[in-house]
Structures are given as C-alpha cells and as structure tokens.
C-alpha cells in the first residue's frame, strides 16, 4: 500500500520537463538563499541584513507560487472544466483563500 503524504490531496500531475526544470531551479535558488541566511545567523550578521535576505526569500517563494498557480489554472483547472468537473472551481477558490491568509 502506497503511503499518502499528510499534506497532499493524493492527486497526481504530469508536468512538462520544462515546467519541472523551471520550478526546480527556482527551489534550488531559494534553498541557497536559506542556507545563506543560516550562514549569516551563525556568523553574527546584523538583524536588518538578515531580515532583508528573508524578505528576498519570501519574494522568491511568492514568485514560485505565482508560476505554479498560473500553470495550475492553465492546465488542471481548465482541463477539469472542459471535462465538466466544476468542483475544481471550488478547490481553486479554497486554495486561493489559503494562499491569501
């Protein structure tokens, strides 16, 4: 029996290789930024310098979410609506509400 992640819907999405590469590159840059902040903290960097780097990470994560959301609407949502599955609209609204907290 396959284990399900506690935070996943259990649905699956086949992505184009270019989409995967773009999203992975974004995540790797974010990972590098987080490691940089860890180093800043360990070396005693000034608070505002760390805060500015964390702000840059937040912006990068928001940008990642925008790209992923746009891809989701153009593919998953549009395909489901074309197939007559309007439940995907409620799912999208719920997702947007969670993202806008």
Secondary structure in CASP SS format (residue, H / E / C, confidence):
PFRMAT SS
TARGET T0000
AUTHOR 0000-0000-0000
METHOD secondary structure of the structure
MODEL  1
X C 1.00
X C 1.00
X C 1.00
X C 1.00
X C 1.00
X C 1.00
X C 1.00
X C 1.00
X C 1.00
X C 1.00
X C 1.00
X C 1.00
X C 1.00
X C 1.00
X C 1.00
X C 1.00
X H 1.00
X H 1.00
X H 1.00
X H 1.00
X H 1.00
X H 1.00
X H 1.00
X H 1.00
X H 1.00
X H 1.00
X H 1.00
X H 1.00
X H 1.00
X H 1.00
X H 1.00
X H 1.00
X H 1.00
X H 1.00
X H 1.00
X H 1.00
X H 1.00
X H 1.00
X H 1.00
X H 1.00
X H 1.00
X H 1.00
X C 1.00
X C 1.00
X C 1.00
X C 1.00
X H 1.00
X H 1.00
X H 1.00
X H 1.00
X H 1.00
X H 1.00
X H 1.00
X H 1.00
X H 1.00
X H 1.00
X H 1.00
X H 1.00
X H 1.00
X H 1.00
X H 1.00
X H 1.00
X H 1.00
X H 1.00
X H 1.00
X H 1.00
X H 1.00
X H 1.00
X H 1.00
X H 1.00
X H 1.00
X H 1.00
X H 1.00
X H 1.00
X H 1.00
X H 1.00
X H 1.00
X H 1.00
X H 1.00
X H 1.00
X H 1.00
X H 1.00
X C 1.00
X C 1.00
X C 1.00
X C 1.00
X H 1.00
X H 1.00
X H 1.00
X H 1.00
X H 1.00
X H 1.00
X H 1.00
X H 1.00
X H 1.00
X H 1.00
X H 1.00
X H 1.00
X H 1.00
X C 1.00
X C 1.00
END
